Amino acid sequence: MGAALKPLLKRLAVGSPAALPTLDLDFLAQTYRVSDGAGGMSSVAFADLITFTRSSAAWRFNASGLLEVVPANQPRFDYDPVTLALRGLLVEEQRTNLLTRSSDFTNAVWQKNDTTISSDGTLAPDGSAMPLLTQGSDAASALILAGALTITSGQTMTRSSFLKRGNHDWVRISIADSTFANGAAVWVNLATGVLGTIANLGTGTGASATIQNCGSGIYRVSVTGTIPATLCNSSTVGVAANGATNRVSGGTRYEWLSQIEVGSFSTSPIPTAGSQVTRAADVASVNTLSPWFNSVAGTIYAEWDASGGLATNSPVWVLQGSGTNIIRQRAEAARPLFDVYTDGVAQASISVGAPVVAGVTRKTAAAWMLNSFQAAADGSLGAPDTSGSIPSVTQLAFVKANVTAASFNGHIRRIRYWPRRLFDNELQRITA
């Protein structure tokens, strides 16, 4: 056997798949390894292997559970603010916080109805003072609301705020038209951190809501709705009980960093002062495929969770070339989907596993060679596709593919590549 063939045959040999990848991007351990071209693996720095850009600053929870700013063009390694566990590389689409003075409720852009703003030293998630809102005795109109925003009628909008219990449990936040008659609202119990009634208001549609525990009794609550008007407004109200419309006289709550963004889910916080602020998209890619990539066969394992935006064509990863030549793993709402296109012609499409739920970690694998395609998710196999060609690709990206596609929003925990099509039982094993 020629010495030059031994490294390749070692990589292509049947054996433990865990020992054979030629690319291993471990965003949890923050170690990055790539084939040295001689049968071994070399450890490299993130920036030596992955090209990353984001033309604005952005925010993440750090290892201490504090919300902090990350400068432009720097990746965000995001942590769970309660458990302090690293969640992975945070990747998000571009978004704009349409509200100004996002935490300065004393400013005139916020209308205070029978509500006063003060501070008692309680800390917000970034370590700053968290405003304390105290309601007066007007049970009909004690609330705080933002100024109306011009929108496109029928647009889906999401409002979010960080909230903490004061001296009563229930709070309602809403997003609606300027009359507050049509939109969506959610009630939340800040004593238990449990969402209550989620309701469409009037002719509003698509009401949904989420809650995130941020530690120290603070919750980030969001409400989404489709607004049938050209003006959008939002309010926060302390209420007596789930679904109630009456307020608590003298009731208090803490509120910080309110956000309104166009979209069906909330993204990471975007603080504002005197003007709206846009956070640019995170763009990451591996632009050099040599020497780790095999052009005729391969397998990619991915561990990830989606934070929202489970629209059609949102790729967790995509191998792409010129034109419509792509191999990709998509985070579809129905369930994970692996598909392949050569010059715009579909070669394979395999969906497998349970529906994708925001915040739930998934383990997926996709494998391909000529006339042999398979996918797995969390230990389950899809239906194999036994006909199709392999496209020519030049880049591994964690952004939109070069075809019509939505952006993936979520955490990427690990990416591993093998230069062969793993066997079906191996796919099950690595994703279980």
LUMSE-335263 format. One record per residue: x, y, z of N, C-alpha, C in turn; residue in three letters. Coordinates in steps of 0.02 Angstrom, whole numbers, plus 32768, in hexadecimal, padded with zeros to 4 digits. Example, Ala and Ser with C-alpha at 12.3 -4.5 7.8 and 13.67 -1.06 7.14 Angstrom:
# residues 2
82947EE4818682677F1F818682947F5B8186ala 82827F90816282AC7FCB816582858002818Aser 
END
This chain:
# residues 432
802A7FC48000800080008000802C803E8000met 801F806E7FD2804580AB7FCF803C80D5800Dgly 807280F48025806F811C8062803F8156805Aala 80388171801D800D81AC80137FC3819B801Cala 7FB1815A80157F6B8147801A7F5681398062leu 7F85812D808E7F74811880D27F4B814B80F8lys 7F5C818D80F87F3381BC811E7EEB81BE8107pro 7EE081BE80C57E9C81C080AA7E75818280BDleu 7E95814880B47E73810A80C57E6381058110leu 7E8F812181387E81812381807E42814B818Elys 7E3A8183816B7DFF81AD81767DC0818C815Barg 7DC6816781257D8B814A81057D7A81058120leu 7DA580E9814B7D9A80A581637D5C80A28190ala 7D3D806881907D04805D81BC7D1E80558204val 7D00807882317D16807482777CED80A382A1gly 7D0580B382DB7CE280E083067CDF812582E6ser 7CA3813F82D77C9F817F82B67CB981B882E0pro 7CB781B083227CCF81E5834D7D1981F28344ala 7D3F81C1832A7D8781C983227D9B81E182DDala 7D6B81E882B07D7C81F3826A7D6B8236824Bleu 7D4D8266826D7D3D82A4824A7D7C82CB8235pro 7D7582F181FF7DAC831B81E97DA0836581F8thr 7D65837582127D5683B9822A7D2C83B28269leu 7D3F83D5829E7D1A83D282DD7D18841782FCasp 7CDE843782F87CD4847A83157CAB84728354leu 7CCC8474838E7CAB846A83CE7CA384AF83EFasp 7C6884CD83E67C5C851084007C4F8511844Bphe 7C4384D684697C3B84D384B17C7F84D084D3leu 7CAA84A484BC7CEE84A184D77D1A84D884BBala 7D0284F984867D27852D84627D6B8513844Agln 7D6784D7842C7DA284B9840C7D8F84AC83C3thr 7DC084B583977DB484B183507DEC84898331tyr 7DDB845083127E0D842282F87DFE841382AFarg 7E33840E82877E2C840282407E6383D38229val 7E5583AD81F47E86837D81DA7EC883A081C9ser 7EFF837E81D97F41839981C67F57837F8183asp 7F2C835881617F3C833E811F7F688301811Fgly 7F7A82E9815C7FA682AF81617F89827A818Fala 7F47827C81987F26824A81C27F1B82608209gly 7F33829A821D7F2982B382607EFE82F18261gly 7EF6830F829C7ECE834B82A47EF8838182C5met 7EEF83BF82AF7F1183F882CC7EDF842482F0ser 7EF2843C832B7EC9846B83507ED984B28339ser 7EA684DA832B7EB0851E83127E83854D8339val 7E90858D83357E6685BF83547E2785CB832Aala 7DF385E3834B7DB485F283297DC0861C82EAphe 7DE5865382F17DEE868282BA7E1A86668282ala 7E41863282917E6C8614825D7E4585E6822Fasp 7E0985D282447DE185A3821D7D9F85C08207leu 7D8185EA82317D3D860382257D3F864D8217ile 7D23866281DF7D1B86A881D07CD986C081EFthr 7CDD86F3821A7CA2870B823D7C9B87568235phe 7C5E876D82257C5187B482217C0C87C3823Fthr 7C0687FD825B7BC6881B82707BD588668275arg 7BB7888E824C7BCB88D482467BB38901827Eser 7B9A88E482B47B85890C82ED7B9788E7832Dser 7B93890A83657B9988E983A57B5A88C083B1ala 7B5D889283E17B23886883F27B2B8852843Aala 7AF6883584567AF68824849D7AF087D984A7trp 7B0C87C384E07B07877C84F37B0C8778853Farg 7AF6873E855B7B02873085A17B47871185A8phe 7B6F872B85D67BB3871185DF7BB586D88612asn 7BF186BF86217BF88685864D7BE486938694ala 7BDC86D386A67BC486E686E87B7986F286EAser 7B5886E986B17B1086F486AD7AFC873C86A3gly 7B2C876786947B1D87AE86887B1687BA863Dleu 7AE887E6862C7ADF87FB85E77B15882E85D7leu 7B3A882285A17B718850858F7B7588598544glu 7B94889185307B9B88A184EA7BD9887F84CEval 7BD4886684907C0C8849846C7C1B88758430val 7C59888B84257C6788B983EF7C56889D83AApro 7C5388C983797C4788B583347C7B8882831Eala 7C66885582F37C92882382D37CB287F28305asn 7C9487EC83407CAA87BB83717C728789837Egln 7C818748837F7C4D8716838A7C31871B83D1pro 7BF2870583D87BD28704841A7BCC86BC8433arg 7BEE86AC84697BE6866C848A7BB7867884C5phe 7B7A866084BE7B43867384E97B3886408520asp 7B2D8657855E7B24862C85987ADD863085B2tyr 7AC785FA85D17A8685FA85F47A8E86258633asp 7A648659863B7A6D868686747A5E866786B8pro 7A3D862D86B97A2C860C86F87A5E85D58708val 7A6885A686D97A95856E86E67ADE858086D8thr 7AE985B686B37B2B85CD869E7B4D859D866Eleu 7B27856E86517B428540861F7B48856385DCala 7B7E855585B97B88857285777B5685528547leu 7B33857B85207B01856384F17B1C855D84AAarg 7B56857B849C7B748574845B7B7D85B78439gly 7B8D85B483F87B9685EF83CF7B51860A83BCleu 7B43864883D07B02866683C17B038685837Cleu 7AD3867083527ACD8689830E7A8786A58305val 7A8186E482EE7A3F870382E67A3D872D82A7glu 7A008736828E79F48762825679F787AB826Cglu 79F787D9823D79F58820824D79B18833826Agln 79B1885B829E7973887482BC797E88BC82D4arg 794688E182DA7946892682F37917892C832Dthr 792D894B83647900895D839A78E089A08387asn 78A0899E837A787C89D98363786C8A0A839Bleu 787389F483D978678A20841278A68A488422leu 789E8A87843578D68AAE844E78D08AB3849Athr 79088AC584B9790B8AC9850278F18A888521arg 790F8A50850C78F48A0E851C78F08A008567ser 79198A21858F79168A1685D8790A8A5785FFser 79068A8F85DD78FC8AD085FF78B38AE285FDasp 788C8AC5862B78448AD1862C78318B168647phe 78638B3A866278558B7F867778508BAE863Cthr 786B8B998602786C8BC485C778258BCE85ACasn 781A8C07858B77D88C19857377BF8BEC853Bala 77EC8BC3851C77D48B9684E777A78B608505val 77AB8B56854777818B25856977488B4A858Ctrp 770B8B36857E76D18B54859E76C28B2E85DFgln 76C08B52861676B38B348657766D8B48866Elys 76408B18867175FD8B24868A75F88B0D86D2asn 75F38B3C870075EC8B2C874776238AFD875Easp 765F8B08874476998ADD875376D68B09875Dthr 76FB8AFC879277398B21879F77758AF28798thr 77AE8B11878677EC8AEB877A781F8AFF87AFile 783F8ACD87CE78738ADB87FF78A68AA287FCser 78D48AA1882C79068A6C882F79168A5E8878ser 791E8A1E888979318A0D88CD797189E588D0asp 799689E6889979D789C3889779D4897C887Fgly 79998962886F7994891F885279B8891E880Fthr 79DF88EA88037A0A88E887C879E888C6878Dleu 79F288E3875279DC88C687137A0F889186FCala 7A00886B86C87A2E883686B27A73884E869Dpro 7A7B888E868D7ABE88A7867B7AE188C886B6asp 7AC288C686F27AE188E4872D7ACE892B873Agly 7AA6894A870E7A8E898E87187A50898D8745ser 7A3789C8875679FB89CC878079BD89BB8757ala 7992899387747954897E8753791B89AB876Amet 78F989CE873C78C489FC8750788C89D98776pro 787389FC87AA783A89E487D277FD8A0D87BDleu 77C889EB87A9778B8A0D879377558A0387C9leu 77388A3A87DF77058A38881376C48A5487F8thr 768F8A2E87FE764D8A4387E676288A6B881Bgln 76008A9B880375D68AC2883175958A9D883Egly 75618AC4884C75228AA7886074F08AA08827ser 75038AB687EB74D68AB487B274D38A6D8795asp 74A18A4887A8749D8A028794748F89F9874Aala 747A8A2F872874688A2986E174A28A3586B2ala 74D38A5E86C775048A728695754C8A7786AEser 755D8A5486E475A18A5586FC75CE8A2986D1ala 75F48A4A86A5761F8A24867776568A51865Cleu 76858A32863976B98A56861676B98A3E85CEile 76BD8A6D859F76BA8A58855976EA8A80852Fleu 76FF8A6184F8772E8A8084CA77088AA88496ala 772B8AD78476770C8AFE844176FE8AD38404gly 76CB8AE583DF76B78ABD83A576ED8ABD8370ala 76F78A82835177298A79831C77058A6D82DAleu 77208A8A82A577048A7E8262771B8A3A8248thr 76EB8A11823476FA89CE821B76D189C181DCile 76DC898881BE76B3897181877679894881A2thr 763D8959818D7603893481A6760B88E98197ser 75FB88C081C97601887881C17646885D81D2gly 7672888881ED76B6887281FF76B4884D8241gln 76DE881A824776E587F68285771C881782AEthr 770B882982ED7738884E8318774288288359met 777B883183797788881383BA77A0884783EBthr 77808849842577948876845C77B2884B8494arg 77E9886384B37807883F84EB781D88708520ser 781E885A855E7837888285967853885385CBser 7883886C85F1789B884A862D787088618667phe 78538832868D7824884286C27838881D8702leu 7829883D873B7834881D877C77FB883187AAlys 77E7880287D477B0880E880377C288458834arg 779288718842779788A18879776E888888B3gly 773288A688BC7708888F88F376C8886C88DCasn 76C2885F889B768A8836888476A2880A884Ahis 767C87D6883D769487A08812768B87AC87C7asp 765187C287B2763E87BF876C764D88008747trp 766887F8870A7675883086DD765D881B8698val 7644884C867276318840862D7659886D85FFarg 7676885085C97694887A8595766F886D8554ile 766B88A1852B7645889A84ED766988BE84B4ser 765688AB8478766A88CE843B762C88D1840File 761C890D83F875DC891683D675DD895583ACala 75A48965838F759F89A4836A759E89DE839Casp 759A8A1C8383759F8A5683AF75648A5D83DEser 752D8A3A83D174F38A3C83FE74F48A038430thr 752389D5842A7529899A845474ED896B844Ephe 74C689748419748B8949840F749C890A83E9ala 74D2890B83C074E188D38393752B88C18397asn 753A888583AA757F887083B07585883083D9gly 75B3882F840975BF87F3843175D688088476ala 75C787DE84A875DB87EB84ED75EB87AA8510ala 761687AE854476258774856D7626878A85B6val 760B875F85E1760F876886297647873B8643trp 766D8753867576A3872B869076A4873286DCval 76AE86FA86FE76B386F9874676FD86FE8758asn 771387388771775987448780776F872287C1leu 7740870987E7775286E288237767869C8812ala 7749868087DD7757863B87CA777D86358788thr 7780866B876177A0866887207779864086EDgly 7737864086F3770C861A86C776DF8649869Fval 76DA863C865E76AD86638634766586518643leu 763A8684864275F28679864975D0867B8605gly 7599869E8602757286A385C5759886C6858Ethr 759886A9855275B386C98516757886D684E8ile 756C871584D5752E872584B3753887528477ala 751287448442750B8774840C74DC87AB8424asn 74EC87E9841474C188218425749C883883E6leu 745A883C83EA7433885383B0744088298373gly 7455884B833D7462882982FD74AC881682F5thr 74D3881D832B751888058329751A87B98322gly 754F87A083057556875782FA759C8740830Ethr 75A386FE831475E686E0831E760486EC8362gly 75DB86F6839575F7870483D8762086C983F1ala 765D86D78409768886A5842976B486CA845Aser 76D486A4848676FD86C484BA7733869484D1ala 776886B084ED779F8688850977B586A7854Bthr 77D78680857477F4869A85B27838867985BCile 786986A085D078AD868885DD78C1869C8624gln 78D6866C864B78EF8679868F79358695868Aasn 793F86D286A3798086F2869F79A386F686E3cys 798886D3871479A586D187567991870D8781gly 799A870687C3798B873B87F47942875287F0ser 7915872587DB78CE873687D878BB875E879Bgly 78E98766876C78DD878E872F78CA875F86F6ile 7897877286D07881874B8696787E8779865Atyr 7895875E86217889878385E3784B876585C2arg 7818878F85BA77D8877985A077CD879A855Cval 77B58773852C77A7878E84EA7760877C84D5ser 774287A784AD770087998491770287AB8447val 76E58780841D76E6878983D5769F878C83BBthr 769487B78389765387BA836A765787DD8327gly 762587D082FD762087F282BC75F1882D82C4thr 760A886882B375E788A782C175C288BE8282ile 757F88C18284755888D68248755089228245pro 7588894582467585898F824675C889A9822Eala 75CC89EB8224760A8A0A820E76308A2C8247thr 76138A29828476358A4182BF76368A0982F3leu 766E8A048315767789CF8347768A89EF838Acys 766F89D483C0767E89EC8402768689B18431asn 769E89BD846E76A58987849E769D89A384E4ser 768A897885127681898E8557769589588588ser 76A4896C85C576AF893E85FC768289538636thr 765E89238651762C893186847633890086BDval 7631891986FB762D88EC873475E488DB873Fgly 75D3889B8742758D888687477583885B8785val 7543885187967534882E87D4753B87E387CEala 752A87C88793752C877F878A7530876F8740ala 753A872F8732753E871A86EC74FF872B86C6asn 75068751869074CD8764866774A5879F8681gly 74B887BA86BB749287F286D774A4883386B5ala 7474886286B6748188A4869A748A88D986D0thr 747A88C9870E748388FA874474CB88FB875Casn 74E2893687727526893F878A7527893C87D7arg 7563893587F1756C8933883A758189798851val 755A8999887A756C89DB889475AB89D588BEser 75DD89FE88AD761D89FB88D1764989C188BDgly 7635899D8889765C89648872769F89798855gly 76D3894F885F7715895E8844772F8923881Athr 7759893487EC777C890287C377BD892387ABarg 77ED88FB8796782A8913877778278903872Dtyr 783F89328705783F892786BC787D8947869Eglu 78998925866B78D8893D864D78DD89258606trp 78FB894C85DC790C893E859778D28921856Fleu 78A6894D855B786E893A85307884893B84E8ser 7867891084C1787C8908847B783F88F88450gln 783A891A84177809890783E3783088FB83A3ile 782688C18385784888B083477818888F8317glu 7825889782D777FD887782A47812882E82A0val 77E2880182AA77F187BA82A877C4879382D7gly 77C7875182D1779A872582F677B9870A8336ser 77F28725834B7813870F838878438746839Ephe 7857874683DC7887877783F578CE875D83EAser 78FB878C83DD7942877B83D8796687998414thr 79A78794841679CE87AC844F79C287F6845Aser 79CA880E849879BA885484A879E28886847Epro 79C088BD846C79DF88F4844679CF8934846Cile 79FA8949849B79ED898784C079ED89C48492pro 79C489F584A279C28A33847C79C48A6F84ABthr 79D98AA7848F79D68AE784B379A98B15848Cala 79C68B47846A799D8B79844879858B668404gly 79988B2C83EA79838B1883A8797D8ACC83A4ser 795C8AB4837079578A6D8365799C8A508357gln 79A68A10836879E789F0835E79DD89AF8338val 7A0989A383077A08896682E07A44893B82F2thr 7A3788FC83027A6C88CB830B7A7488A682C8arg 7AB088A582AD7ABD8884826E7ABC88388276ala 7AB88815823E7AB687CC823F7AFB87AF824Fala 7AFC877682717B398750827C7B478726823Easp 7B84872B82247B96870681E77BD686DF81F5val 7BD3869D81F27C0D867382007C15863F81C8ala 7C53863081B57C5E85FF81807CA585E48184ser 7CAD85A7816A7CEE8589815F7CF9858A8114val 7D2985B280FE7D3185C080B77D6685968094asn 7D8B856F80BA7DBF8544809D7DAC84FC80ABthr 7D9D84D680777D888490807F7DC3845F807Eleu 7DFB847580667E36844980637E5C844D80A5ser 7E75841580C07E7583D180A47E3F83A580C4pro 7E0E83C180E67DE18398810E7DA4837E80E8trp 7D97839980AD7D57838B808B7D6083598052phe 7D30832A804D7D2D82FA80167CF4830E7FE8asn 7D02831C7FA97CD083387F7C7C9A83077F66ser 7CA482C57F737C7482947F597C4A82747F8Fval 7C5C827D7FCF7C36825E80057C4582808047ala 7C16827B80767C23829A80B77BE9829280E7gly 7BF582A581257BC382A6815A7BD082E18187thr 7B9B830681987BA1833C81C97B72832F8203ile 7B8F8330823F7B69832E827D7B6383758298tyr 7B28838782B07B1E83CA82CD7AF583C4830Dala 7B0B83E783407AE583EE837E7AD184378385glu 7A918445838E7A79848A838A7A36849183ADtrp 7A2384D083B979DE84DF83CD79C9851F83AAasp 798985218399796D855C8377794B858883ABala 795685CA83A6793685F883D478F4861283B9ser 78E88606837A78AA861D835B78B486238310gly 7881863C82ED7888864682A6788E8606827Fgly 786485D5829078678594826F78428597822Cleu 785885C58202783A85CE81C07856859B818Fala 783485938157784D856781237892857E810Cthr 78BE854E81037901855B80E87930857F8118asn 792C85718159795C859081877994855E8197ser 79CE856481767A028531817D7A2E853A81BBpro 7A36850481E27A66850582197AAC850881FCval 7AB984E281C97AF884E581A37AE984D8815Atrp 7B1584F0812F7B0D84E480E77B5184E180C6val 7B5C84AC80A07B9484A880727B7B84C48030leu 7B9B84F880167B81851A7FDB7BB885297FA9gln 7BA485287F6A7BD085397F337BB1856F7F09gly 7BC685767ECB7BAA85A97E9F7B6385947E8Bser 7B3B85C67E7A7AF785B87E667AD085977E9Egly 7AA485697E8C7A7D85467EBF7A9985007EC8thr 7AD584FD7EE37AF584BD7EF57AFC84BC7F40asn 7AD484967F637AD384987FAC7AC784537FCAile 7AE5844880047AD7841080317ACA84308074ile 7A90842480937A81844A80D07A5584238101arg 7A59843A813F7A2E842381767A01845D818Agln 79C084538187799184898195796C847D81D6arg 795D84B481FA793784B1823878EE84C28229ala 78CB8492820C7885849D81FC785A8494823Aglu 782384B8823E77F684B1827877DB846A827Eala 77C9844C824577AB8409824777DC83D58263ala 781A83D68249785083AC8262788E83BB8238arg 78CA83A88251790883B6822B7905839981E5pro 792183BE81B5791F83AB816F796483B1814Fleu 797A837D812D79B8837B810879A7837B80BEphe 79C483AA809879B783AA805079F583BD8028asp 79F483A77FE87A2E83AF7FBB7A1483C77F78val 7A3783F97F5B7A2684137F187A6584157EEDtyr 7A6083FF7EB07A9584057E7F7A7C84307E45thr 7A9A846A7E3C7A85849A7E087A3A84A87E0Casp 7A2284AF7E4879DC84C07E5379AC84877E50gly 79C3844A7E42799884107E3E799E83E77E7Eval 796583D97E9E796583B47EDD797F836D7ED2ala 79AE83587EFC79CB83157EFA79B382EA7F34gln 79A6830A7F6D799082E57FA8796D83157FD8ala 793C82FA7FFC791983208030790082EE8064ser 791E82F180A0790F82C080D478FF82E48115ile 78C282DD812D78B082F9816E78AC82C081A1ser 78BE82D081DF78C2829A821178BC82B88256val 789F82928284789E82A682CA786082CC82DDgly 786282E6831A782A830B8337782A8353831Fala 77F28376832777F083BE8316782783E5833Apro 783E841A831A787084458338784E84768367val 7864847783A6784884A383D9787E84D383EFval 786E851283F3789F8545840578BE85348449ala 79018539844C7925852D8489793684E68499gly 791E84B78471792B846F847D796584598451val 7999843D847079D48427844B79C583EB8420thr 79DC83ED83E279D483B583B37A19839C839Carg 7A1C835C838E7A58833C83727A44831F832Flys 7A61833982F97A50832282B67A8E830E828Fthr 7A8482E2825F7ABB82CE82327AA082C681ECala 7AC782D981BB7AB582D281757AEF82B18150ala 7AE0827F81277B15825981047B04825480BAala 7B38825680907B2C825580487B6682368021trp 7B5582167FEB7B8282027FB57B5581F57F79met 7B7181E87F3F7B4A81DE7F037B1481A97F0Eleu 7AD681BC7F027A9C818F7F077A9381707F4Dasn 7AA981957F817AA0817C7FC57AA081B67FF7ser 7A6481C680107A5C81FE803E7A3481E6807Bphe 7A4881FF80B67A2481EC80F37A2D82238127gln 79FC8227815579FF8258818C79E6823781CBala 79FD8252820479E9823A824579DF82758274ala 79B3826C82A579A9829E82D8799A827C831Aala 79C4828A834C79B98271839079B082258391asp 79D88202836979D781BA836979A781998339gly 797E81C18316794E81A582E6796681B1829Fser 795781818273796A8188822C792F819F8203leu 793E81C381CC790B81D4819B7905819E8167gly 78DB81AC813578D4817D80FD790C818C80CBala 7937815C80BB79708169808F795B817C8049pro 798581A38028797C81B57FE279B481937FBAasp 79A2816B7F8979D481427F6679E2815A7F1Fthr 79D281987F1179E081B37ECE79F181FC7ED3ser 7A2A82107EB57A3C82567EB57A8782607EAEgly 7A99829B7E947ADF82AC7E8B7AF782DB7EC2ser 7B3882E77EC47B5783117EF87B6D83537ED9ile 7B56838C7EF47B6983CC7ED77BB183DF7EE8pro 7BCC840D7EC17C0E84297ECF7C0684637EFFser 7C2A84617F387C2484957F6B7C6884B07F7Eval 7C6A84EC7F987CAA850D7FA77CAD852B7FEDthr 7C75852A80127C74854C80537C43852A8082gln 7C55852680C27C28851180F67C12854F811Dleu 7BD1855E811B7BB9859D81387B838591816Cala 7B7E85C0819A7B4985BF81CE7B1F85FE81C5phe 7B09860A81887AE2864481757AB0862E8141val 7A8D865E81227A61864D80EB7A89862C80B3lys 7A6985FB80937A8885DE80577A80860E801Dala 7AA286007FE67A9E862D7FAC7A60861D7F82asn 7A2B86097FA279E986037F8479B986237FB5val 797A862A7FA1794986487FCE79468621800Fthr 795386448046795686218086794C865280BFala 7931863980F5792D86618132796E86578159ala 79788680818C79B3867A81B579A6864B81EFser 79D88624820279D485FD824079E0862C827Aphe 79B9862382AF79C2864982EC79C886178326asn 7A00861783477A0985E8837D7A5285DE838Fgly 7A5F85A783B27AA2859683C87ABC855983A3his 7AF9855D838B7B1B8523836D7B4E850B83A0ile 7B4584CD83B57B7084B283EA7BAC848B83CEarg 7BA0846583987BD8843E837C7BC9842C8333arg 7BFE842D830A7BFB841682C47C3583E682BBile 7C2783A982A07C5C837982907C50835F8249arg 7C87835582257C83833D81DF7CAF830081D6tyr 7C9382CC81B67CB8829181A17CBC828F8155trp 7CF4827D81387CFC827D80EF7CE1823D80CEpro 7CAC822280EA7C8B81E880CD7C4281E880E2arg 7C1981C280C07BD481BB80D47BD18186810Barg 7BC4819C81487BC0816C817F7B87813B8174leu 7B8E80FF81917B5980CE818D7B1E80E581B8phe 7AE380C981AA7AA780DE81CD7AAC80D48218asp 7AC8809B822E7ACE808F82757AFE80C08296asn 7B3080D882717B5D810B828B7B39814E8293glu 7B0E815F82647AE6819C82697ABA819B82A7leu 7A9C816182B37A72815B82EF7A9C8163832Egln 7AD78145832E7B02814483697B19818B837Barg 7B2F81B1834A7B4C81F383597B168227836Bile 7AD7821A83587AA2824A83677A78823683A4thr 7A8381FB83BE7A5B81E383F87A6C820B8437ala 
END
